[in-house]
Amino acid sequence: MDDSLRESLNSCEHKSVRSSHHSEETKRNLVHRLNRIEGQIRGIKGMIAKDIYCDDIITQIAATQSALNSVGKLLLEGHMKSCVLERIQDGDTEVLDEVLITIQKLMKK
């Protein structure tokens, strides 16, 4: 595959396919974080099954929510610095409305 086609396919906003272009290191970092969160969820399920004190379970839920928020913030930062920037540079200012909606979703509690 030639470089121009590869670059086109890896861009955030392709004509027919939307995708991101995270570095392999970023992907590994995100997957590692999500694997840990998955483990936290399994731990919470185990705590409930073992009738662990509610406050301790709630503390673990809060920690898991914080970890998920951290993943969301990392993804948003990368999105802003690459996908959104590229689309604005291409004259597509509608992406700003998309980003605002995304931020609103992240901020919901």
Secondary structure, DSSP 8 states (H G I E B T S, - for coil): --HHHHHHHHSSB-SS-B-----HHHHHHHHHHHHHHHHHHHHHHHHHHTT--HHHHHHHHHHHHHHHHHHHHHHHHHHIIIIIHHHHHTT-TTHHHHHHHHHHHHH--
